[in-house]
Amino acid sequence: MANYNKNEEFCSETEMKKQGMSAALKARVEKREKKAAAVLARAAGKAAAQERRAADQAVWDEAVRKGREEIEKKIANARKAMGVRKNESNPASIHQMISQWESEMSLSLYAARMGIMIK
């Protein structure tokens, strides 16, 4: 039985084996390259996700800082309106207002993060 390669030329048995081996080697090399590309893509994806999480954390921290500054202003105004001196501790009513303002701030930050409108 005669052996023919792709170009329809006669080939010996060893040449056919070489062609077959090269095809198998090509397949292994392609598989290895594909696997390496997948590993690199996964690493790149992890790096991008890390950067995104860091950016989200920075935005969150900035929003919390602004919220705290706003609460501090409200506290100062409440203390002034109640006539509380500088070195005196806050009365219970101001403590209650502070906890209410902090919970409102947390709720508004969470709603803004989730894209929810709260009235």
C-alpha positions as CSV (number, residue, x, y, z in Angstrom):
1,M,0.0,0.0,0.0
2,A,1.4,3.3,-1.0
3,N,1.7,6.2,1.4
4,Y,1.0,9.8,0.3
5,N,1.4,13.1,2.1
6,K,-0.6,16.3,1.7
7,N,1.0,17.1,-1.7
8,E,0.1,13.7,-3.0
9,E,3.7,12.5,-3.2
10,F,4.8,9.1,-2.2
11,C,6.2,8.9,1.4
12,S,8.0,6.2,3.3
13,E,6.8,4.9,6.6
14,T,9.3,6.9,8.6
15,E,8.3,10.1,6.8
16,M,4.7,9.4,7.7
17,K,5.6,8.9,11.3
18,K,7.5,12.1,11.4
19,Q,4.6,14.0,9.9
20,G,2.3,12.4,12.5
21,M,4.7,13.2,15.3
22,S,5.0,16.7,14.2
23,A,1.2,17.0,14.2
24,A,1.1,15.6,17.7
25,L,3.9,17.9,18.8
26,K,2.1,20.8,17.2
27,A,-1.0,20.0,19.1
28,R,0.9,19.7,22.4
29,V,2.7,23.0,21.8
30,E,-0.6,24.7,20.9
31,K,-2.2,23.3,24.1
32,R,0.7,24.5,26.2
33,E,0.6,28.0,24.6
34,K,-3.2,28.2,25.1
35,K,-2.8,27.2,28.8
36,A,0.0,29.8,29.3
37,A,-2.2,32.5,27.7
38,A,-5.1,31.5,30.0
39,V,-2.8,31.8,33.1
40,L,-1.6,35.2,31.9
41,A,-5.1,36.4,31.2
42,R,-6.3,35.3,34.6
43,A,-3.4,37.1,36.3
44,A,-4.2,40.3,34.3
45,G,-7.8,40.0,35.3
46,K,-6.8,39.6,39.0
47,A,-4.6,42.7,38.7
48,A,-7.4,44.7,37.1
49,A,-9.9,43.6,39.8
50,Q,-7.4,44.6,42.5
51,E,-7.1,48.1,41.0
52,R,-10.9,48.4,40.7
53,R,-11.3,47.4,44.4
54,A,-8.7,49.9,45.4
55,A,-10.4,52.7,43.5
56,D,-13.8,51.8,45.0
57,Q,-12.3,51.8,48.5
58,A,-10.7,55.2,47.8
59,V,-14.1,56.6,46.7
60,W,-15.8,55.0,49.8
61,D,-13.2,56.5,52.2
62,E,-13.6,59.9,50.6
63,A,-17.4,59.8,51.0
64,V,-17.1,58.7,54.6
65,R,-14.7,61.5,55.3
66,K,-17.0,64.1,53.8
67,G,-19.9,62.6,55.8
68,R,-17.9,62.8,59.0
69,E,-17.0,66.5,58.3
70,E,-20.7,67.2,57.8
71,I,-21.6,65.5,61.0
72,E,-18.9,67.5,62.9
73,K,-20.4,70.7,61.5
74,K,-23.9,69.7,62.7
75,I,-22.5,68.8,66.1
76,A,-20.7,72.1,66.4
77,N,-24.0,73.9,65.5
78,A,-26.0,71.9,67.9
79,R,-23.5,72.5,70.8
80,K,-23.6,76.2,70.0
81,A,-27.4,76.3,69.9
82,M,-27.6,74.5,73.3
83,G,-24.9,76.6,74.9
84,V,-22.6,73.7,75.7
85,R,-19.1,74.9,76.4
86,K,-15.9,73.7,74.7
87,N,-14.6,71.3,77.4
88,E,-17.9,69.9,78.4
89,S,-19.1,66.5,77.2
90,N,-22.0,66.2,74.9
91,P,-25.5,66.0,76.5
92,A,-27.6,62.9,75.9
93,S,-29.7,64.7,73.3
94,I,-26.6,65.5,71.2
95,H,-25.5,61.9,71.5
96,Q,-28.8,60.8,70.2
97,M,-28.6,63.2,67.3
98,I,-25.1,62.0,66.5
99,S,-26.1,58.4,66.3
100,Q,-29.1,59.3,64.1
101,W,-26.9,61.4,61.8
102,E,-24.3,58.6,61.6
103,S,-27.0,56.0,60.7
104,E,-28.4,58.3,58.1
105,M,-25.0,58.8,56.6
106,S,-24.3,55.1,56.5
107,L,-27.6,54.4,54.9
108,S,-27.2,57.2,52.3
109,L,-23.6,56.0,51.4
110,Y,-24.9,52.4,51.1
111,A,-27.8,53.5,48.9
112,A,-25.5,55.6,46.7
113,R,-23.2,52.7,46.3
114,M,-26.0,50.4,45.3
115,G,-27.7,53.0,43.1
116,I,-30.9,53.2,45.2
117,M,-32.9,56.3,45.6
118,I,-34.0,56.9,49.2
119,K,-36.2,59.8,50.2
